[in-house]
Amino acid sequence: MAPGVFCVSLLTVIIAQSECCVPHSIQAQVPVEVRPGYVISQVPVTGCHIQGQWLTSSDPHFAMRSDGTIVTVDVTTVTAEGRSFWVRGRDGGGRRWRMEVHLSPDLEQEHIQVPMRVPFNVPAHKGVQRGPSEVLRRSKRRWSPLPFSIIEQDIPPFPKDVELVGSDSSVNFTVYYIISGSGVTMPPEKLFSVDRDTGMVRVHYPVDREQYPKFVFTAQVFDRRSGKETDRPLDITVLVEDINDNAPTFSGPLTFSVLEQCKPGTEVGEVKSTDKDEADTPHTKIRYTLLTGGQFFTIGSHSGLITAKTSTLDRETQVVNAVTVEIRDMDGAKNGLFNTATATITLLDINDNPPTFRETTYKATVKENQADMLVLRIPVDDKDEEKTPNWNARFVITQGNENGNFRIDTDPETNEGLLYVIKPLDYEKGKTVKLMISAQNEAPLVGMAGTWLSIPVDVSVGDEDEGPEFTPPNMVIRVKENTPNGTLLSTYTALDPETKSSKGIKYYTKFDPGSWIAVGETTGELRVANTIDLESPLVTNGAYTITIKAVDESKKSGNGNITLLIEDVNDNVPMIVPGTYLTLCEGEDGQMGSVTIEAEDADLSPYARPFNFMLPEGHDGKWRLRDIQNGSAVLEQVVEMARGVYTVPVHVTDLQNKGGVQVLSLRVCQCLGGECVAKRSSVSVGIWGVLAMLLAFLLLLLLCLLFVFYCTTKGEKIYMEDCSGGMLLKSNTEAPGDEVKSAALLIVPSTGVAVDTVDGSVKGAGLVGLLDQNGAGCPAPGPPLIGQKTIILNRESSRRDFLTAQGQSSFYSTGQYGGGNFYTDTTFLKQSQASSTLSALHTWKTNGLYLGKKLVYFADESEERYANDVARAYGYEGEGSPAGSVGCCSDFGDQDNLDFLDSLGSKFKTLANICMDKEEEI
């Protein structure tokens, strides 16, 4: 198969020949560094007898002459691995050929080697003579051609022959060729075709290399007779040779920034570009050029790096600089394709301009004794970028503010200086204050030799009538504690600022929490008024502060402060802490127990530590002291002692040997965890104690439930055992019942005056009812009852049950008898006076329990029960009723006569109807 063609036209030469036969490859030895014009070798084309010939080199470093000579174009280096390139040709008939040139370095000599020309059609085995640097050979046609090429965007007419493919099997068979794959049966389809008889590959339309840089398709050969393949399939690669059909384009950002007044050569930014043409060819070799802005910037011709050209870049003159950049391929050749764009370079601000004042001097006025007020606004101008540290002003008072009367701030919006007076000025000390104010920036000044600017400011002080002033305003007096009362410490006076006199000024104490100092009202003398104590909580770090107030005749005042620096005296003795009651744990394994005692002294050094601990003379010898430290000592047993509380005297003195004996109460006990076992058990509650408390709580709860159940149980009727008539009976008549004898009732005057007679009289006022011996009571004889109380139970239904209770308890009730009150709580008859009357009541002594149950029954009956055995108070019936009260004891004169019921009137009818209804219900 004939070799392919790679058409990169660096040099095209037309040679008149009639026939051309060239070898597949040649070899040549050249120097390591090949200079321009060096003759590499010569392609033997002179004997081809072809009328026209095109010769090209695939390597742009080498060129082809019309006689086939290969010449070096520029300096070229040949490494030890060698260097290869292709020489391609095409005759006037359109036939293409290709020859490979292999260069190897000649390390021993560097001279021009001119190979002899050998006819291409002479076989290598015919014995052609070649020089030592010439290797020319002809290869046998084979079914494995090298890649061949086509030119992208080739011009018509189409189709055009590309390359001839052939197989050695065509010698033995009559064959035909077919191709398939990319560019044939795959997109882009029908780009290539093959002549079935000759094997000539043809291209049918232009192709874009940037879209299809190469094509790989398969060629197959078949026997025409049998239809079988006569050789293996061959993959053929067709390269699309690039032409310069794409202009370079900008690929990166074109916005850059650099500091103003930067040094020449400072990098600004890099312009980036791309080219779609074949890489590493002149088609993609781009040159960068600045069309504008060259007076300030430069650009690397191949790197695209923009740098500063001068140090005079000024942001205040021009913030943004626009430069035009051109990119052109073919290394900037005139026939190269190009593009242009505008790069924006922003100058960044530096603090190269100090703030400037609008005036040369400023004046202001302020009254004395005024503070925390704005005095003056000072405007400034700055050319730097606003709202940045280079523009923000910072004002400094460099002179005239030694006393700290002024403060100057900056208005963040206007950048003005704000001058404040923060401490009152004194007109008498100075009528004018001269200040020097400097305007600076937050950022340091750079880029120039200038300095910060300053201006003078004159502040005039206005005069005002002022109060007295103490001199000095703060006085310090040293005094020992416990100084006797009345001692003169010093004199503290004030002067009128206008008259410079203290005449007519009076002094008062404004602040003295301990009332330690008394001040003379007219003299200002300071005398001790109470005991001065260094250990007082009013003293801080040995100092006690007092404020004195001075008032002149115009009632203006001024204050002065006095600080008493109190010197310590030895007025305190060491005391054992935390107390004199200590616990000593018994020693283990025969060791003696010990306890550490500590002492403190409220005085300061040298009247305090170190303390001296010792046992006084005549002690019992059971104790001793050891390990006496700065403020502590260890008290230890000398002999074994029984558990209990002991008193131990200890003599403690300070550094000045001032102190005394202190008696310790020391408890000796067995300890567990540093505490006495007995003490721990006395204050701790075990699990059994908790259970006992829970059990007691449950029992108490059970008792409460039983009481509630007992109190809520409904009462029942009570029958008197061993008594023939012991049941409580109801009486449904308005008159006294048959079971009650009127003779047994004693009428007592309603005046309520108590009487005491021999014949059956009672104490108290009201009505007393007694049971007769032949009545409802039990007839059992017995001794008379002493201390009994008689109770009358008044029912709403006029029933009467007379009960007698024993003991001191009483049942109280009130009622109406006519217009007066009667009481059922009475004193009992004496034994000598009432024995005959109360003998029938002996049985009630044994039945007190029944009475109690009956009382509970009456108290717990529901409200619906109309016969509650309790006394009721009836409403006033009004005047004019001939029957009087309707109480149960209204009439004892004629108890059997019920005629009065017919004349009770309309008011009683309602009551009668109610009683009749209730009788029917009962």
ZIMO-V235035 format. One record per pair of residues at least 24 apart in sequence whose C-alpha atoms are under 7 Angstrom apart, sorted by the first residue. I is the first residue (numbers start at 1). J is the second residue. D is the distance in Angstrom with one decimal. If there is no record, write none. Layout:
# ZIMO-V235035
I,J,D ; I,J,D
This chain:
# ZIMO-V235035
1,141,5.5 ; 1,142,5.1 ; 1,143,5.1 ; 1,144,6.8 ; 1,145,6.1 ; 1,164,6.8 ; 1,165,4.6 ; 1,166,3.9 ; 1,167,5.6 ; 2,141,6.7 ; 2,145,6.5 ; 2,164,5.6 ; 2,165,5.7 ; 2,166,6.7 ; 3,97,6.6 ; 3,98,6.4 ; 3,145,4.9 ; 3,146,5.8 ; 4,97,6.8 ; 4,98,6.6 ; 4,145,6.6 ; 4,146,6.0 ; 4,147,5.6 ; 4,148,3.7 ; 4,149,6.8 ; 4,163,5.7 ; 5,88,6.3 ; 5,96,6.3 ; 5,97,6.2 ; 5,98,5.8 ; 5,148,4.3 ; 5,149,5.3 ; 6,88,6.6 ; 6,148,5.3 ; 6,149,4.4 ; 6,150,6.8 ; 7,88,7.0 ; 7,149,6.4 ; 7,150,6.6 ; 7,151,6.6 ; 7,241,6.4 ; 8,56,6.9 ; 8,58,5.9 ; 8,241,6.4 ; 9,56,5.6 ; 10,56,6.2 ; 10,57,6.6 ; 10,60,6.4 ; 11,55,6.9 ; 11,56,5.3 ; 11,63,6.1 ; 11,64,6.2 ; 12,54,5.4 ; 12,55,5.4 ; 12,56,5.7 ; 13,53,6.6 ; 13,54,4.9 ; 13,55,5.4 ; 13,65,6.8 ; 13,66,5.3 ; 14,52,5.2 ; 14,53,4.5 ; 14,54,5.1 ; 14,66,6.6 ; 15,51,6.6 ; 15,52,4.7 ; 15,53,4.5 ; 15,54,7.0 ; 15,66,6.1 ; 16,49,7.0 ; 16,50,5.3 ; 16,51,3.7 ; 16,52,4.4 ; 16,53,6.5 ; 17,46,6.9 ; 17,48,5.5 ; 17,49,3.3 ; 17,50,2.4 ; 17,51,4.0 ; 17,52,6.0 ; 18,48,5.6 ; 18,49,2.7 ; 18,50,2.7 ; 18,51,5.0 ; 19,48,3.7 ; 19,49,4.1 ; 19,50,4.3 ; 20,45,6.1 ; 20,47,6.9 ; 20,48,3.6 ; 20,49,6.5 ; 20,50,6.2 ; 20,120,6.8 ; 21,48,6.1 ; 21,120,4.1 ; 21,121,4.9 ; 22,120,4.2 ; 23,99,6.5 ; 23,120,5.9 ; 23,136,6.6 ; 23,137,5.7 ; 23,138,4.6 ; 24,98,7.0 ; 24,99,4.8 ; 24,100,6.2 ; 24,138,5.8 ; 24,139,6.2 ; 25,99,5.1 ; 25,100,4.4 ; 25,101,5.6 ; 25,136,6.7 ; 25,137,6.7 ; 26,100,6.4 ; 26,101,5.1 ; 26,102,6.3 ; 26,135,5.5 ; 26,136,4.9 ; 26,137,6.9 ; 27,101,5.9 ; 27,102,4.7 ; 27,103,6.0 ; 27,134,6.3 ; 27,135,5.1 ; 27,136,6.9 ; 28,102,6.4 ; 28,103,5.1 ; 28,104,6.4 ; 28,133,5.7 ; 28,134,5.9 ; 28,135,7.0 ; 29,103,5.7 ; 29,104,4.9 ; 29,105,5.6 ; 29,106,5.5 ; 29,133,5.9 ; 30,103,6.7 ; 30,104,6.2 ; 30,105,5.2 ; 30,106,5.4 ; 30,110,7.0 ; 31,105,5.4 ; 31,106,5.1 ; 31,107,6.7 ; 31,109,6.9 ; 31,110,4.8 ; 32,77,5.6 ; 32,78,5.0 ; 32,79,6.6 ; 32,105,5.1 ; 32,106,6.6 ; 32,107,6.9 ; 33,75,6.9 ; 33,76,5.8 ; 33,77,4.6 ; 33,78,6.4 ; 34,75,5.7 ; 34,76,5.1 ; 34,77,6.1 ; 35,72,6.8 ; 35,74,6.4 ; 35,75,4.8 ; 35,76,6.7 ; 36,72,5.0 ; 36,73,4.9 ; 36,74,4.4 ; 36,75,5.6 ; 37,71,5.6 ; 37,72,5.1 ; 37,73,6.2 ; 38,71,5.6 ; 38,72,5.2 ; 38,112,6.6 ; 39,70,5.9 ; 39,71,4.5 ; 39,72,6.5 ; 39,112,6.4 ; 39,113,6.9 ; 39,114,6.6 ; 40,70,5.3 ; 40,71,5.8 ; 40,113,6.8 ; 40,114,6.9 ; 41,69,5.9 ; 41,70,5.4 ; 41,114,5.7 ; 41,115,5.3 ; 42,68,5.2 ; 42,69,4.1 ; 42,70,5.7 ; 42,115,6.3 ; 42,117,6.4 ; 43,68,4.7 ; 43,69,6.2 ; 43,117,7.0 ; 44,68,6.7 ; 44,117,5.0 ; 44,118,5.4 ; 44,119,5.6 ; 44,120,6.0 ; 47,119,5.7 ; 50,91,6.8 ; 51,92,6.5 ; 52,91,5.3 ; 52,92,4.6 ; 53,89,6.5 ; 53,90,5.5 ; 53,91,4.2 ; 53,92,6.0 ; 54,89,5.0 ; 54,90,5.0 ; 54,91,6.3 ; 55,87,7.0 ; 55,88,5.7 ; 55,89,4.5 ; 55,90,7.0 ; 56,87,5.7 ; 56,88,5.3 ; 56,89,6.3 ; 57,86,5.9 ; 57,87,4.7 ; 57,88,6.4 ; 58,85,6.0 ; 58,86,5.3 ; 58,87,6.4 ; 59,85,5.9 ; 78,104,6.9 ; 78,105,5.9 ; 79,105,6.6 ; 80,105,6.3 ; 142,167,6.5 ; 142,168,6.5 ; 143,167,5.1 ; 143,168,6.8 ; 144,234,6.8 ; 147,236,6.7 ; 147,237,4.9 ; 147,238,5.8 ; 147,239,6.9 ; 148,237,6.6 ; 148,238,5.1 ; 148,239,6.1 ; 149,238,5.0 ; 149,239,4.3 ; 149,240,5.5 ; 149,241,6.3 ; 150,239,6.3 ; 150,240,5.0 ; 150,241,5.8 ; 151,240,5.6 ; 151,241,4.7 ; 151,242,6.6 ; 152,206,6.4 ; 152,207,5.3 ; 152,208,5.4 ; 152,209,5.6 ; 152,240,5.7 ; 152,241,5.8 ; 152,242,5.9 ; 152,243,6.5 ; 153,206,4.6 ; 153,207,5.3 ; 153,208,5.9 ; 154,206,5.4 ; 158,204,5.3 ; 158,205,6.2 ; 159,202,6.0 ; 159,203,5.3 ; 159,204,4.3 ; 159,205,7.0 ; 160,202,5.3 ; 160,203,5.3 ; 160,204,6.6 ; 161,200,6.7 ; 161,201,6.0 ; 161,202,4.3 ; 161,203,6.5 ; 162,201,5.4 ; 162,202,5.1 ; 162,203,6.5 ; 163,200,5.8 ; 163,201,5.2 ; 164,199,5.5 ; 164,200,4.2 ; 164,201,5.9 ; 165,199,5.0 ; 165,200,6.1 ; 166,199,6.0 ; 169,230,6.1 ; 169,231,6.6 ; 173,223,6.1 ; 174,223,5.7 ; 174,224,5.8 ; 175,221,6.3 ; 175,222,5.3 ; 175,223,4.5 ; 175,224,5.3 ; 176,221,5.7 ; 176,222,5.5 ; 176,223,6.6 ; 176,224,6.4 ; 177,219,7.0 ; 177,220,5.7 ; 177,221,4.7 ; 177,222,6.6 ; 178,219,5.8 ; 178,220,5.4 ; 178,221,6.6 ; 179,217,6.7 ; 179,218,5.4 ; 179,219,4.4 ; 179,220,6.2 ; 180,217,5.6 ; 180,218,5.3 ; 180,219,6.8 ; 181,216,6.9 ; 181,217,4.4 ; 181,218,6.1 ; 182,215,5.8 ; 182,216,5.9 ; 182,217,5.4 ; 183,215,6.5 ; 209,240,5.6 ; 209,242,6.2 ; 210,276,6.5 ; 210,277,6.7 ; 213,239,6.4 ; 213,240,5.4 ; 214,238,5.6 ; 214,239,4.4 ; 214,240,5.5 ; 215,239,6.5 ; 242,277,6.7 ; 242,278,6.1 ; 244,277,6.5 ; 244,283,5.3 ; 246,275,6.6 ; 246,276,6.1 ; 246,277,6.1 ; 247,275,6.4 ; 247,337,4.7 ; 247,338,5.4 ; 247,339,6.8 ; 248,273,6.5 ; 248,274,5.5 ; 248,275,4.4 ; 248,327,6.6 ; 248,328,6.6 ; 248,329,6.6 ; 248,338,6.1 ; 248,339,6.5 ; 249,273,5.3 ; 249,274,5.4 ; 249,275,6.4 ; 249,339,6.4 ; 250,274,6.5 ; 254,343,4.6 ; 254,344,6.2 ; 255,343,5.9 ; 255,344,4.8 ; 255,345,6.1 ; 256,344,6.1 ; 256,345,4.7 ; 256,346,6.3 ; 257,345,5.1 ; 257,346,4.5 ; 257,347,5.7 ; 257,348,6.6 ; 258,346,6.5 ; 258,347,5.2 ; 258,348,5.7 ; 259,347,5.4 ; 259,348,4.4 ; 259,349,6.3 ; 259,350,6.9 ; 260,313,5.1 ; 260,314,5.4 ; 260,315,5.8 ; 260,347,5.3 ; 260,348,5.7 ; 260,349,6.2 ; 260,350,6.7 ; 261,311,4.8 ; 261,312,5.3 ; 261,313,4.9 ; 261,314,6.1 ; 262,311,5.3 ; 263,310,6.8 ; 263,311,5.0 ; 264,308,5.1 ; 264,309,4.9 ; 264,310,4.9 ; 264,311,5.7 ; 265,307,5.2 ; 265,308,5.1 ; 265,309,6.1 ; 266,307,5.3 ; 266,308,5.3 ; 267,306,6.2 ; 267,307,4.4 ; 267,308,6.5 ; 268,306,5.4 ; 268,307,5.1 ; 268,308,6.7 ; 269,305,5.9 ; 269,306,5.3 ; 270,304,5.4 ; 270,305,4.2 ; 270,306,5.8 ; 271,304,4.8 ; 271,305,6.2 ; 272,304,6.5 ; 282,329,6.9 ; 282,330,4.6 ; 282,331,6.5 ; 283,329,5.8 ; 283,330,5.2 ; 284,329,5.6 ; 284,330,6.7 ; 285,329,5.2 ; 285,330,5.5 ; 285,331,5.0 ; 286,327,6.2 ; 286,328,5.3 ; 286,329,4.2 ; 286,330,6.5 ; 286,331,5.2 ; 286,332,6.6 ; 287,327,5.7 ; 287,328,5.4 ; 287,329,6.3 ; 287,331,5.2 ; 287,332,5.1 ; 288,325,6.9 ; 288,326,5.7 ; 288,327,4.8 ; 288,328,6.8 ; 289,325,5.7 ; 289,326,5.1 ; 289,327,6.5 ; 290,323,7.0 ; 290,324,5.8 ; 290,325,4.7 ; 290,326,6.3 ; 291,324,5.2 ; 291,325,5.9 ; 291,326,6.8 ; 292,323,5.1 ; 292,324,5.1 ; 293,323,4.9 ; 315,347,5.5 ; 315,348,6.8 ; 315,349,6.3 ; 316,383,6.8 ; 319,346,5.9 ; 319,347,5.4 ; 320,344,6.8 ; 320,345,5.8 ; 320,346,4.5 ; 320,347,6.2 ; 321,345,5.1 ; 321,346,6.3 ; 349,384,6.7 ; 349,385,6.4 ; 350,390,6.7 ; 351,384,6.5 ; 351,390,4.8 ; 351,443,6.7 ; 351,444,6.8 ; 351,445,5.3 ; 351,446,5.7 ; 352,445,6.0 ; 352,446,5.4 ; 352,447,5.2 ; 352,448,6.1 ; 353,382,6.5 ; 353,383,6.1 ; 353,384,6.2 ; 354,382,6.4 ; 354,440,6.7 ; 354,452,6.2 ; 355,380,6.0 ; 355,381,5.4 ; 355,382,4.7 ; 355,393,7.0 ; 355,439,6.1 ; 355,440,6.4 ; 356,380,5.4 ; 356,381,5.2 ; 356,382,6.5 ; 356,453,6.7 ; 357,381,6.6 ; 360,455,6.2 ; 361,455,5.7 ; 361,456,5.3 ; 361,457,6.0 ; 362,456,6.6 ; 362,457,4.8 ; 362,458,6.5 ; 363,457,5.5 ; 363,458,4.8 ; 363,459,5.9 ; 364,458,6.3 ; 364,459,4.7 ; 364,460,6.3 ; 365,459,5.4 ; 365,460,4.6 ; 365,461,6.1 ; 366,460,6.2 ; 366,461,5.2 ; 366,462,6.0 ; 367,461,5.3 ; 367,462,4.2 ; 367,463,6.4 ; 368,424,5.9 ; 368,425,4.7 ; 368,426,5.3 ; 368,427,5.9 ; 368,461,5.8 ; 368,462,5.7 ; 368,463,6.1 ; 368,464,6.5 ; 369,424,4.2 ; 369,425,5.5 ; 369,426,6.7 ; 370,424,5.0 ; 371,421,5.4 ; 371,422,4.7 ; 371,423,5.2 ; 371,424,5.1 ; 372,420,6.4 ; 372,421,5.6 ; 372,422,4.5 ; 373,420,5.5 ; 373,421,5.7 ; 374,418,6.9 ; 374,419,6.0 ; 374,420,4.5 ; 374,421,6.7 ; 375,419,5.5 ; 375,420,5.4 ; 375,421,6.7 ; 376,418,6.0 ; 376,419,5.1 ; 377,416,6.3 ; 377,417,5.5 ; 377,418,4.8 ; 377,419,6.3 ; 378,416,5.4 ; 378,417,4.7 ; 378,418,6.5 ; 379,416,4.5 ; 379,417,6.3 ; 380,416,6.2 ; 389,441,6.5 ; 389,442,4.9 ; 389,443,5.2 ; 390,441,5.9 ; 390,442,6.4 ; 390,443,5.3 ; 391,441,6.3 ; 392,441,5.6 ; 392,442,6.1 ; 393,439,6.4 ; 393,440,5.5 ; 393,441,4.6 ; 393,442,6.5 ; 394,439,5.9 ; 394,440,4.9 ; 394,441,5.3 ; 394,442,6.2 ; 395,437,6.7 ; 395,438,5.7 ; 395,439,4.7 ; 395,440,6.0 ; 396,437,5.6 ; 396,438,5.2 ; 396,439,6.6 ; 397,435,6.9 ; 397,436,5.8 ; 397,437,4.5 ; 397,438,6.4 ; 398,436,5.5 ; 398,437,5.8 ; 398,438,6.7 ; 399,435,5.4 ; 399,436,4.9 ; 400,433,6.8 ; 400,434,5.7 ; 400,435,4.5 ; 400,436,6.7 ; 401,435,6.9 ; 427,461,5.8 ; 427,462,6.4 ; 427,463,5.4 ; 428,497,6.8 ; 431,460,6.0 ; 431,461,5.0 ; 432,458,6.8 ; 432,459,5.6 ; 432,460,4.5 ; 432,461,5.7 ; 433,458,5.9 ; 433,459,5.0 ; 433,460,6.4 ; 434,458,4.7 ; 434,459,6.3 ; 466,497,6.7 ; 466,556,6.9 ; 467,496,6.5 ; 467,552,6.8 ; 467,556,4.5 ; 467,557,4.7 ; 467,558,5.6 ; 468,494,5.6 ; 468,495,5.2 ; 468,496,4.5 ; 468,497,6.5 ; 468,550,6.3 ; 468,551,6.7 ; 468,552,6.5 ; 468,557,5.8 ; 468,558,5.2 ; 469,494,5.0 ; 469,495,5.4 ; 469,496,6.4 ; 469,497,6.8 ; 469,558,5.7 ; 470,494,4.1 ; 470,495,6.5 ; 470,560,5.7 ; 473,560,5.1 ; 473,561,6.3 ; 474,560,6.0 ; 474,561,4.7 ; 474,562,5.8 ; 475,561,6.2 ; 475,562,4.7 ; 475,563,6.2 ; 476,562,5.8 ; 476,563,4.8 ; 476,564,6.0 ; 477,563,6.2 ; 477,564,5.0 ; 477,565,6.1 ; 478,564,5.7 ; 478,565,4.7 ; 478,566,6.0 ; 479,564,6.6 ; 479,565,6.2 ; 479,566,5.1 ; 479,567,6.0 ; 480,566,5.3 ; 480,567,4.5 ; 480,568,6.2 ; 481,532,4.8 ; 481,533,5.2 ; 481,534,6.0 ; 481,566,6.0 ; 481,567,6.1 ; 481,568,6.0 ; 481,569,6.4 ; 482,531,5.4 ; 482,532,5.2 ; 482,533,6.2 ; 483,531,6.8 ; 483,532,6.6 ; 484,528,7.0 ; 485,528,4.8 ; 485,529,5.2 ; 485,530,5.9 ; 485,531,6.9 ; 486,527,5.3 ; 486,528,5.0 ; 486,529,6.1 ; 487,527,5.3 ; 487,528,5.3 ; 488,526,5.9 ; 488,527,4.4 ; 488,528,6.7 ; 489,526,5.5 ; 489,527,5.6 ; 490,525,6.0 ; 490,526,5.3 ; 491,524,5.4 ; 491,525,4.3 ; 491,526,5.7 ; 492,524,5.1 ; 492,525,6.3 ; 493,524,5.4 ; 494,550,6.8 ; 504,552,5.9 ; 504,553,5.9 ; 505,550,6.3 ; 505,551,5.5 ; 505,552,4.4 ; 505,553,6.7 ; 506,550,5.6 ; 506,551,5.4 ; 506,552,6.5 ; 507,548,6.8 ; 507,549,5.7 ; 507,550,4.6 ; 507,551,6.5 ; 508,548,5.8 ; 508,549,5.1 ; 508,550,6.5 ; 509,547,6.4 ; 509,548,4.8 ; 509,549,6.1 ; 510,547,5.3 ; 510,548,5.3 ; 510,549,5.8 ; 511,546,5.4 ; 511,547,4.8 ; 511,548,7.0 ; 512,546,5.1 ; 512,547,6.8 ; 534,566,6.1 ; 534,568,6.3 ; 535,602,6.4 ; 542,566,5.6 ; 568,603,6.8 ; 568,604,6.6 ; 570,603,6.4 ; 570,607,5.4 ; 572,601,6.5 ; 572,602,6.2 ; 572,603,6.1 ; 573,601,6.0 ; 573,653,7.0 ; 573,654,6.9 ; 573,658,6.2 ; 573,659,4.9 ; 574,599,5.9 ; 574,600,5.3 ; 574,601,4.4 ; 574,652,6.5 ; 574,653,6.3 ; 574,654,6.3 ; 574,659,6.2 ; 575,599,5.1 ; 575,600,5.4 ; 575,601,6.4 ; 576,600,6.5 ; 580,663,6.8 ; 580,664,4.6 ; 580,665,5.9 ; 581,664,5.9 ; 581,665,4.6 ; 581,666,6.0 ; 582,665,6.2 ; 582,666,5.0 ; 582,667,6.3 ; 583,666,5.6 ; 583,667,4.8 ; 583,668,6.2 ; 584,666,6.6 ; 584,667,5.9 ; 584,668,4.9 ; 584,669,6.5 ; 585,668,6.0 ; 585,669,5.4 ; 585,670,5.6 ; 585,671,5.4 ; 586,668,6.6 ; 586,669,5.9 ; 586,670,5.4 ; 592,636,6.9 ; 592,637,5.5 ; 593,636,6.0 ; 593,637,5.8 ; 594,634,6.6 ; 594,635,5.5 ; 594,636,4.1 ; 594,637,6.3 ; 595,634,5.7 ; 595,635,5.3 ; 595,636,6.5 ; 596,632,6.9 ; 596,633,5.8 ; 596,634,4.4 ; 596,635,6.1 ; 597,632,5.6 ; 597,633,5.5 ; 597,634,6.1 ; 597,635,7.0 ; 598,631,5.9 ; 598,632,4.2 ; 598,633,6.6 ; 599,631,5.7 ; 599,632,6.2 ; 606,655,6.5 ; 607,654,6.4 ; 607,655,5.8 ; 607,656,6.0 ; 608,654,5.2 ; 608,655,5.8 ; 609,654,5.9 ; 609,655,5.8 ; 610,654,6.4 ; 610,655,5.8 ; 611,652,6.7 ; 611,653,5.6 ; 611,654,4.6 ; 611,655,6.1 ; 612,652,5.6 ; 612,653,5.2 ; 612,654,6.3 ; 613,650,6.9 ; 613,651,5.8 ; 613,652,4.8 ; 613,653,6.9 ; 614,650,6.0 ; 614,651,5.2 ; 614,652,6.7 ; 615,649,6.6 ; 615,650,5.0 ; 615,651,5.8 ; 616,649,6.9 ; 616,650,6.5 ; 616,651,6.0 ; 643,668,5.0 ; 643,669,5.2 ; 644,668,5.3 ; 644,669,6.7 ; 715,857,4.4 ; 716,857,6.9 ; 718,850,6.7 ; 718,854,6.9 ; 723,778,5.6 ; 725,776,5.7 ; 726,776,6.9 ; 726,777,6.9 ; 730,799,6.1 ; 731,799,4.5 ; 731,800,6.8 ; 732,797,6.8 ; 732,799,6.2 ; 733,798,6.9 ; 734,798,5.4 ; 735,895,6.1 ; 735,896,6.9 ; 739,775,6.2 ; 739,776,6.3 ; 740,775,6.7 ; 741,772,6.9 ; 744,769,6.7 ; 744,770,5.5 ; 744,771,6.2 ; 744,772,5.7 ; 745,769,4.9 ; 745,770,6.1 ; 750,820,5.9 ; 750,821,6.9 ; 758,833,6.2 ; 759,833,6.3 ; 760,833,5.7 ; 760,834,6.1 ; 762,827,6.6 ; 762,828,6.8 ; 762,829,6.1 ; 763,826,6.1 ; 763,827,5.2 ; 764,826,5.5 ; 764,827,6.6 ; 765,822,6.3 ; 765,823,6.4 ; 766,821,6.8 ; 766,822,3.8 ; 766,823,5.0 ; 766,824,6.9 ; 767,822,6.0 ; 767,823,6.7 ; 767,824,6.8 ; 768,824,6.7 ; 769,802,7.0 ; 772,840,7.0 ; 773,840,4.7 ; 777,840,6.2 ; 777,841,6.3 ; 778,840,6.4 ; 778,841,7.0 ; 778,843,5.7 ; 779,840,5.5 ; 780,840,6.8 ; 780,842,6.7 ; 780,843,6.2 ; 781,839,6.3 ; 781,840,6.6 ; 781,842,6.5 ; 782,839,6.4 ; 782,842,5.6 ; 783,839,6.8 ; 784,831,6.5 ; 784,835,5.3 ; 784,838,6.4 ; 784,839,5.6 ; 784,842,6.9 ; 785,842,6.8 ; 786,831,6.5 ; 787,828,6.1 ; 788,828,5.9 ; 789,826,6.6 ; 789,827,6.7 ; 789,828,5.9 ; 790,826,7.0 ; 791,824,5.6 ; 791,825,7.0 ; 792,824,6.0 ; 793,869,5.6 ; 793,870,5.6 ; 793,871,5.8 ; 794,869,6.4 ; 794,870,5.9 ; 794,871,4.7 ; 794,872,6.7 ; 794,888,6.6 ; 795,867,5.7 ; 795,868,6.3 ; 795,869,5.6 ; 795,870,6.5 ; 795,871,6.6 ; 796,866,6.9 ; 796,867,6.2 ; 797,867,6.3 ; 797,915,6.8 ; 798,888,5.1 ; 804,844,6.8 ; 805,844,7.0 ; 805,848,6.7 ; 806,845,6.3 ; 806,848,6.8 ; 813,871,5.2 ; 814,871,6.4 ; 814,873,6.6 ; 815,871,6.9 ; 815,872,6.4 ; 815,873,5.1 ; 816,873,6.9 ; 816,887,6.7 ; 817,885,6.8 ; 817,887,6.8 ; 817,889,7.0 ; 817,890,6.2 ; 818,884,6.3 ; 818,885,5.5 ; 818,890,6.9
